[in-house]
Amino acid sequence: MNAQFAERHDRSPLAAIEAMSDWVFAVLKDSKTEKSVLIGHSMGSLVALEFAARAESTLRLAST
């Protein structure tokens, strides 16, 4: 995951929520993460929601 961060860190900022969601998906996939929890605040919540919408078939939702 550090390599993914370093690669992204050297580039210009991602301009769209969709691009940020794609980046999160790529980081999780490349790091072979089997389980994760996405929590966001402000723009981060939009990224988490976009990620959830795009990865709907692979999600298990937590219930409270």
N, CA, C and O atoms as a MOPAC input file, in Angstrom:
PM7 MOZYME 1SCF
protein

 N      0.82400 1    -1.17800 1     0.00000 1
 C      0.00000 1     0.00000 1     0.00000 1
 C      0.87400 1     1.25000 1     0.00000 1
 O      0.46900 1     2.27300 1    -0.55200 1
 N      2.03700 1     1.19900 1     0.59100 1
 C      2.90500 1     2.36700 1     0.59500 1
 C      3.31500 1     2.76600 1    -0.81000 1
 O      3.43500 1     3.95500 1    -1.10400 1
 N      3.53200 1     1.79300 1    -1.68000 1
 C      3.89800 1     2.09800 1    -3.06800 1
 C      2.75900 1     2.83000 1    -3.76300 1
 O      3.00200 1     3.78800 1    -4.49700 1
 N      1.52600 1     2.39800 1    -3.54500 1
 C      0.36100 1     3.06400 1    -4.13500 1
 C      0.27500 1     4.50400 1    -3.64000 1
 O      0.00400 1     5.41600 1    -4.42100 1
 N      0.50500 1     4.71000 1    -2.34300 1
 C      0.42600 1     6.05600 1    -1.79200 1
 C      1.52300 1     6.92700 1    -2.39000 1
 O      1.27000 1     8.06400 1    -2.78900 1
 N      2.74000 1     6.39700 1    -2.45400 1
 C      3.86000 1     7.16200 1    -2.99700 1
 C      3.60200 1     7.53500 1    -4.45400 1
 O      3.89700 1     8.65400 1    -4.87300 1
 N      3.05600 1     6.60600 1    -5.22000 1
 C      2.74300 1     6.88800 1    -6.62800 1
 C      1.73800 1     8.02100 1    -6.73000 1
 O      1.91800 1     8.93300 1    -7.53700 1
 N      0.69800 1     7.98000 1    -5.93800 1
 C     -0.34100 1     9.00700 1    -5.96800 1
 C      0.19000 1    10.32100 1    -5.40400 1
 O     -0.16800 1    11.39800 1    -5.88200 1
 N      1.04000 1    10.23100 1    -4.39400 1
 C      1.56200 1    11.40200 1    -3.70900 1
 C      2.38200 1    12.29100 1    -4.65300 1
 O      2.44400 1    13.50600 1    -4.46500 1
 N      3.00000 1    11.69200 1    -5.65300 1
 C      3.84700 1    12.44500 1    -6.57800 1
 C      3.06700 1    13.11000 1    -7.70000 1
 O      3.66200 1    13.81600 1    -8.51400 1
 N      1.79000 1    12.91400 1    -7.76900 1
 C      0.97000 1    13.46200 1    -8.85100 1
 C      0.09100 1    14.60500 1    -8.34500 1
 O      0.04200 1    14.90200 1    -7.15200 1
 N     -0.59400 1    15.22700 1    -9.28600 1
 C     -1.53200 1    16.27600 1    -8.90200 1
 C     -2.72700 1    15.65300 1    -8.17700 1
 O     -3.00400 1    14.46400 1    -8.34200 1
 N     -3.42700 1    16.44500 1    -7.38400 1
 C     -4.57200 1    15.91700 1    -6.63300 1
 C     -5.66800 1    15.37600 1    -7.56400 1
 O     -5.84800 1    15.85200 1    -8.68500 1
 N     -6.37600 1    14.38800 1    -7.07100 1
 C     -7.51400 1    13.85700 1    -7.81700 1
 C     -8.62900 1    14.89900 1    -7.77800 1
 O     -8.91800 1    15.47500 1    -6.72900 1
 N     -9.24200 1    15.13100 1    -8.91700 1
 C    -10.19400 1    16.23000 1    -9.02800 1
 C    -11.65200 1    15.81400 1    -8.84100 1
 O    -12.50900 1    16.67300 1    -8.62900 1
 N    -11.94600 1    14.53700 1    -8.91400 1
 C    -13.34500 1    14.10800 1    -8.86000 1
 C    -13.53000 1    13.01600 1    -7.81200 1
 O    -12.63400 1    12.21200 1    -7.55700 1
 N    -14.70400 1    13.01300 1    -7.22100 1
 C    -15.05600 1    11.99300 1    -6.22900 1
 C    -14.89400 1    10.59900 1    -6.83300 1
 O    -14.38800 1     9.69100 1    -6.17300 1
 N    -15.32000 1    10.42900 1    -8.07800 1
 C    -15.22000 1     9.13300 1    -8.75200 1
 C    -13.77000 1     8.67400 1    -8.85000 1
 O    -13.47600 1     7.49600 1    -8.64200 1
 N    -12.86800 1     9.59100 1    -9.16200 1
 C    -11.44300 1     9.25400 1    -9.26600 1
 C    -10.87700 1     8.87000 1    -7.90300 1
 O    -10.04700 1     7.96700 1    -7.80300 1
 N    -11.32300 1     9.55300 1    -6.86100 1
 C    -10.87600 1     9.22100 1    -5.50900 1
 C    -11.36500 1     7.83600 1    -5.10600 1
 O    -10.62900 1     7.06600 1    -4.48800 1
 N    -12.59400 1     7.52800 1    -5.45400 1
 C    -13.16100 1     6.21600 1    -5.17000 1
 C    -12.38700 1     5.12700 1    -5.90900 1
 O    -12.09300 1     4.07400 1    -5.34200 1
 N    -12.06100 1     5.38100 1    -7.15800 1
 C    -11.26400 1     4.42300 1    -7.93900 1
 C     -9.89800 1     4.20400 1    -7.29700 1
 O     -9.40200 1     3.07800 1    -7.26400 1
 N     -9.28700 1     5.27300 1    -6.78800 1
 C     -7.98300 1     5.16800 1    -6.14800 1
 C     -8.06700 1     4.30700 1    -4.88400 1
 O     -7.21000 1     3.45400 1    -4.65400 1
 N     -9.10700 1     4.53300 1    -4.06200 1
 C     -9.30100 1     3.72400 1    -2.85500 1
 C     -9.46000 1     2.25700 1    -3.24200 1
 O     -8.85900 1     1.38100 1    -2.61900 1
 N    -10.26900 1     1.98500 1    -4.27000 1
 C    -10.47100 1     0.61000 1    -4.72400 1
 C     -9.14400 1    -0.01400 1    -5.15400 1
 O     -8.86000 1    -1.16100 1    -4.80900 1
 N     -8.33700 1     0.72700 1    -5.89900 1
 C     -7.04900 1     0.21100 1    -6.37800 1
 C     -6.09900 1    -0.07500 1    -5.21800 1
 O     -5.39800 1    -1.08700 1    -5.22300 1
 N     -6.07200 1     0.80500 1    -4.23300 1
 C     -5.19800 1     0.60100 1    -3.07300 1
 C     -5.61600 1    -0.66200 1    -2.31900 1
 O     -4.76800 1    -1.47700 1    -1.95400 1
 N     -6.91500 1    -0.82600 1    -2.08700 1
 C     -7.39600 1    -2.01100 1    -1.37300 1
 C     -7.11800 1    -3.28400 1    -2.16700 1
 O     -6.73300 1    -4.30200 1    -1.59300 1
 N     -7.31000 1    -3.23000 1    -3.47300 1
 C     -7.07100 1    -4.39900 1    -4.32100 1
 C     -5.58500 1    -4.74300 1    -4.36700 1
 O     -5.21100 1    -5.90400 1    -4.19900 1
 N     -4.74700 1    -3.75000 1    -4.59100 1
 C     -3.30700 1    -3.97900 1    -4.68500 1
 C     -2.70100 1    -4.47200 1    -3.37900 1
 O     -1.72700 1    -5.22500 1    -3.38600 1
 N     -3.27300 1    -4.05000 1    -2.26600 1
 C     -2.76000 1    -4.48300 1    -0.96500 1
 C     -3.39300 1    -5.80000 1    -0.51700 1
 O     -3.11200 1    -6.30200 1     0.57100 1
 N     -4.26300 1    -6.35300 1    -1.38800 1
 C     -4.93900 1    -7.62100 1    -1.10400 1
 C     -5.70600 1    -7.57900 1     0.22200 1
 O     -5.74400 1    -8.55500 1     0.97100 1
 N     -6.30600 1    -6.43500 1     0.48400 1
 C     -7.10700 1    -6.25800 1     1.69200 1
 C     -8.40400 1    -7.03500 1     1.55300 1
 O     -9.16000 1    -6.83600 1     0.60200 1
 N     -8.65800 1    -7.92300 1     2.50700 1
 C     -9.86500 1    -8.74000 1     2.44600 1
 C    -11.04700 1    -8.06600 1     3.14000 1
 O    -12.19100 1    -8.21900 1     2.71200 1
 N    -10.77400 1    -7.33200 1     4.19400 1
 C    -11.83600 1    -6.63900 1     4.92900 1
 C    -11.37000 1    -5.22100 1     5.22200 1
 O    -10.20800 1    -4.98200 1     5.54900 1
 N    -12.28500 1    -4.30800 1     5.09900 1
 C    -11.96000 1    -2.92100 1     5.41800 1
 C    -13.21600 1    -2.19300 1     5.85800 1
 O    -14.33500 1    -2.63200 1     5.59000 1
 N    -13.01700 1    -1.09900 1     6.52200 1
 C    -14.10400 1    -0.22400 1     6.93300 1
 C    -13.77600 1     1.15400 1     6.38000 1
 O    -12.69400 1     1.68600 1     6.62500 1
 N    -14.70000 1     1.72100 1     5.64500 1
 C    -14.50400 1     3.06600 1     5.12200 1
 C    -15.38200 1     4.02300 1     5.90500 1
 O    -16.59900 1     3.85700 1     5.99500 1
 N    -14.73700 1     5.01800 1     6.46300 1
 C    -15.44000 1     6.05700 1     7.20100 1
 C    -14.93400 1     7.38000 1     6.65800 1
 O    -13.72700 1     7.58000 1     6.52600 1
 N    -15.83300 1     8.26400 1     6.34800 1
 C    -15.40200 1     9.54100 1     5.80000 1
 C    -16.12200 1    10.71100 1     6.43900 1
 O    -17.22900 1    10.57900 1     6.96100 1
 N    -15.47800 1    11.83800 1     6.38500 1
 C    -16.06200 1    13.08000 1     6.86600 1
 C    -16.00100 1    14.08200 1     5.72400 1
 O    -14.98300 1    14.18000 1     5.03800 1
 N    -17.05400 1    14.80900 1     5.52000 1
 C    -17.11900 1    15.82100 1     4.47900 1
 C    -16.89000 1    15.16700 1     3.11100 1
 O    -17.67900 1    14.31000 1     2.71300 1
 N    -15.83900 1    15.54500 1     2.38600 1
 C    -15.59600 1    14.95100 1     1.07500 1
 C    -15.32500 1    13.45100 1     1.18200 1
 O    -15.67000 1    12.68500 1     0.28300 1
 N    -14.70900 1    13.04200 1     2.27800 1
 C    -14.43100 1    11.61900 1     2.48500 1
 C    -15.69300 1    10.78400 1     2.55000 1
 O    -15.69500 1     9.62700 1     2.12800 1
 N    -16.76700 1    11.35500 1     3.07200 1
 C    -18.03400 1    10.61100 1     3.10800 1
 C    -18.56600 1    10.40200 1     1.69700 1
 O    -19.16200 1     9.36600 1     1.40000 1
 N    -18.34800 1    11.39400 1     0.81900 1
 C    -18.77100 1    11.23900 1    -0.57500 1
 C    -17.95700 1    10.16500 1    -1.27700 1
 O    -18.48800 1     9.40100 1    -2.08400 1
 N    -16.67400 1    10.10900 1    -0.97200 1
 C    -15.81000 1     9.06900 1    -1.55200 1
 C    -16.27300 1     7.69800 1    -1.06800 1
 O    -16.37800 1     6.76500 1    -1.86500 1
 N    -16.54800 1     7.56700 1     0.21900 1
 C    -17.01700 1     6.29000 1     0.77300 1
 C    -18.35300 1     5.87500 1     0.15500 1
 O    -18.55200 1     4.70000 1    -0.15300 1
 N    -19.25600 1     6.81800 1    -0.02500 1
 C    -20.55400 1     6.50700 1    -0.64500 1
 C    -20.38300 1     6.10000 1    -2.11200 1
 O    -21.02700 1     5.15700 1    -2.57100 1
 N    -19.53500 1     6.79300 1    -2.83300 1
 C    -19.27300 1     6.44700 1    -4.23100 1
 C    -18.64100 1     5.06500 1    -4.32700 1
 O    -18.99900 1     4.26900 1    -5.19400 1
 N    -17.69900 1     4.78700 1    -3.43000 1
 C    -17.06500 1     3.46900 1    -3.39000 1
 C    -18.12000 1     2.39800 1    -3.14400 1
 O    -18.13100 1     1.36800 1    -3.81800 1
 N    -19.00200 1     2.63600 1    -2.18500 1
 C    -20.05100 1     1.67300 1    -1.86200 1
 C    -20.97700 1     1.44800 1    -3.05500 1
 O    -21.37800 1     0.31600 1    -3.32300 1
 N    -21.31400 1     2.50600 1    -3.76200 1
 C    -22.20000 1     2.37600 1    -4.92300 1
 C    -21.53000 1     1.57700 1    -6.04100 1
 O    -22.18400 1     0.77700 1    -6.71000 1
 N    -20.24100 1     1.78800 1    -6.24300 1
 C    -19.52900 1     1.09900 1    -7.32900 1
 C    -19.18100 1    -0.34500 1    -6.97700 1
 O    -19.13200 1    -1.20600 1    -7.85600 1
 N    -18.94000 1    -0.61100 1    -5.69600 1
 C    -18.51700 1    -1.94600 1    -5.26900 1
 C    -19.64500 1    -2.69800 1    -4.58100 1
 O    -19.40300 1    -3.59400 1    -3.77300 1
 N    -20.85200 1    -2.33500 1    -4.89900 1
 C    -22.04200 1    -2.86800 1    -4.21800 1
 C    -22.05100 1    -4.40000 1    -4.14000 1
 O    -22.42100 1    -4.96500 1    -3.11100 1
 N    -21.65100 1    -5.06400 1    -5.21300 1
 C    -21.72000 1    -6.52800 1    -5.22500 1
 C    -20.68000 1    -7.18400 1    -4.31900 1
 O    -20.80400 1    -8.36700 1    -4.00400 1
 N    -19.66500 1    -6.44400 1    -3.89700 1
 C    -18.62100 1    -7.04000 1    -3.05700 1
 C    -18.72400 1    -6.59900 1    -1.59100 1
 O    -17.86900 1    -6.94200 1    -0.77500 1
 N    -19.76400 1    -5.84500 1    -1.26400 1
 C    -19.88000 1    -5.29700 1     0.08100 1
 C    -20.71900 1    -6.16600 1     0.99800 1
 O    -21.67300 1    -6.81900 1     0.57600 1
 N    -20.33600 1    -6.15400 1     2.25800 1
 C    -21.17000 1    -6.65800 1     3.32800 1
 C    -21.39800 1    -5.47800 1     4.24700 1
 O    -20.44700 1    -4.94500 1     4.81800 1
 N    -22.62200 1    -5.06900 1     4.39600 1
 C    -22.92200 1    -3.88300 1     5.18900 1
 C    -23.00300 1    -4.22800 1     6.66200 1
 O    -23.54700 1    -5.26400 1     7.04700 1
 N    -22.45400 1    -3.34400 1     7.47800 1
 C    -22.54200 1    -3.51800 1     8.92700 1
 C    -23.87800 1    -2.98200 1     9.39700 1
 O    -24.37500 1    -1.98100 1     8.88100 1
 N    -24.44700 1    -3.64500 1    10.36400 1
 C    -25.70100 1    -3.15300 1    10.92700 1
 C    -25.47500 1    -2.72400 1    12.35600 1
 O    -24.58800 1    -3.22900 1    13.04400 1
 N    -26.28300 1    -1.79500 1    12.78800 1
 C    -26.13000 1    -1.30400 1    14.17300 1
 C    -27.30800 1    -1.71800 1    15.00200 1
 O    -27.36800 1    -1.40200 1    16.19000 1

